[in-house]
Amino acid sequence: MINDNFFLKNAGYSNYEDTTSLPRHRWYYYKEGYSPNFVEKAIEYAGISKNDLIIDPFNGSGTTTLTSSMLGYKSIGIEVNPFTSFLSDAKVKNVEVSQLDRIEDKLLKAVNTGSNSPLLKFSTFSKKENLDKWLFNDEVLKSFEGGWQFSNSISGYNLRKIIRLALISTTMQNGNAKRDGKCLRYRNNWDRNGFNKDTFIESLLLNISNIKDDLQIAPISVKSKILRGDSRNILKSTNEINDFKLCITSPPYLNTFDYTDIYRPELFLGKFIRGSQKLYDLRLETIRSHIQAKWQLPTHNDFGLLFQQTMKHINENRDNLMHKNIPLMIQAYFEDMLNILKLLKTKASKNAQVWFVVSNSAYAGLEVPVDLIIGDIATKAGWYLKEIGVLRYVKKRKTKYSPEVKELRESVIILSNSKF
Ligand SMILES: C[S@@+](CC[C@H](N)C(=O)[O-])C[C@H]1O[C@@H](n2cnc3c(N)ncnc32)[C@H](O)[C@@H]1O
């Protein structure tokens, strides 16, 4: 079932790199997405028509919904993280460039004057006593807050969203740390970078200029809809997704990566989250692919032979795990995947296809064949497994755990609702 000669292999389809220069995609640097080309190829290959609905239950930065919209297809994305759902929604908004022109001077003035940020002295967000590292210099937070306060006065909903996205993006570009794998890593010589009001304004001007260009070269004719919430619930309750034709998605990988943690700065900057308890509550809504929350324990383990063999190995080598809850997390993850695939089945039209991008993981010295196990699970959920196409082999970072696993397979599981 593994197709190692898959037509999209090694062509950069499973990574975000081209999004940094593409219209609208470049409005926010989001590292964990796949390529818009991947979405285009899936649409082409699935042979759907313009009236068909495309969905993504783990929409992230919205590569699926934005690409679909730009190509003129209807699409709906579900995303649990309020910052990323905001991001994917802002990227499909249209406004007249003249509207932006009208507010630009006032925005710059507000940024220049600045405002007192609630994040000054909060946690690791700014410089304070007994802290040897902080995420943002005070001037950057003040400039951001000045711009944010100004955005409250913008009456146009779309314009307000776009400006807010530009402000968050600018702040992250002027932050002392940047995203790197599972964490935020402080930039080299971060304390000498000197991010301040002037660097902030310079980045903001560039971002706004890109946005203006993109609004003209890439207008959106078919708007996508973004639903904020846990897809395990939304897929049960919504009628909007009925009869989808193509699902292109990538769930969180089984790698203990916690998106609520990694996007914590944006969640607080954009006032999507206002305290640690709320952040924790959000974690409970996420797929159980990490160990950062005391989520409900899994009850099923009937996920096929490969799953059983994997769990046997892991349980026999528990000493070689970075955390005692990893076996439970793995079981819970596959339970979530079964749940999602069953729910998708209830919403699929007769000839629907699912393109499900996943990566294998390494635990206790073993490469966990996530793609093959999900292939088994999908069959149990009633889908026909068309193929598992290898997208690439990713070099694994050298760690104390599983040093013998050198690379991990990233692949797309292609499912069909009818026999082919
Ligand atoms: C691998 S990323 C998707 C990236 C996306 N393909 C893109 O190109 O931007 C997985 C996403 O699933 C989201 N997620 C996690 N648990 C979720 C849940 N229960 N419901 C909906 N989305 C969830 C995460 O917040 C994250 O944005």
PDBQT file of the ligand as one rigid body, heavy atoms in Angstrom, charges set to zero:
ROOT
HETATM    1  C1  LIG A 501      -0.523  20.216  10.999  1.00  0.00    +0.000 C 
HETATM    2  S1  LIG A 501      -1.502  21.583  11.463  1.00  0.00    +0.000 S 
HETATM    3  C2  LIG A 501      -2.379  21.928   9.983  1.00  0.00    +0.000 C 
HETATM    4  C3  LIG A 501      -1.610  22.811   9.067  1.00  0.00    +0.000 C 
HETATM    5  C4  LIG A 501      -2.355  23.143   7.787  1.00  0.00    +0.000 C 
HETATM    6  N1  LIG A 501      -2.413  21.994   6.910  1.00  0.00    +0.000 N 
HETATM    7  C5  LIG A 501      -1.706  24.317   7.075  1.00  0.00    +0.000 C 
HETATM    8  O1  LIG A 501      -1.226  24.148   5.940  1.00  0.00    +0.000 OA
HETATM    9  O2  LIG A 501      -1.636  25.402   7.645  1.00  0.00    +0.000 OA
HETATM   10  C6  LIG A 501      -2.707  20.870  12.496  1.00  0.00    +0.000 C 
HETATM   11  C7  LIG A 501      -3.747  21.845  13.048  1.00  0.00    +0.000 C 
HETATM   12  O3  LIG A 501      -4.750  21.113  13.746  1.00  0.00    +0.000 OA
HETATM   13  C8  LIG A 501      -5.245  21.955  14.781  1.00  0.00    +0.000 C 
HETATM   14  N2  LIG A 501      -6.009  21.139  15.750  1.00  0.00    +0.000 N 
HETATM   15  C9  LIG A 501      -5.567  20.416  16.803  1.00  0.00    +0.000 A 
HETATM   16  N3  LIG A 501      -6.586  19.825  17.439  1.00  0.00    +0.000 NA
HETATM   17  C10 LIG A 501      -7.717  20.176  16.778  1.00  0.00    +0.000 A 
HETATM   18  C11 LIG A 501      -9.095  19.868  16.953  1.00  0.00    +0.000 A 
HETATM   19  N4  LIG A 501      -9.516  19.085  17.943  1.00  0.00    +0.000 N 
HETATM   20  N5  LIG A 501      -9.986  20.411  16.072  1.00  0.00    +0.000 NA
HETATM   21  C12 LIG A 501      -9.574  21.223  15.064  1.00  0.00    +0.000 A 
HETATM   22  N6  LIG A 501      -8.278  21.553  14.862  1.00  0.00    +0.000 NA
HETATM   23  C13 LIG A 501      -7.357  21.032  15.688  1.00  0.00    +0.000 A 
HETATM   24  C14 LIG A 501      -3.987  22.598  15.319  1.00  0.00    +0.000 C 
HETATM   25  O4  LIG A 501      -4.303  23.767  16.060  1.00  0.00    +0.000 OA
HETATM   26  C15 LIG A 501      -3.199  22.870  14.045  1.00  0.00    +0.000 C 
HETATM   27  O5  LIG A 501      -3.462  24.152  13.566  1.00  0.00    +0.000 OA
ENDROOT
TORSDOF 0
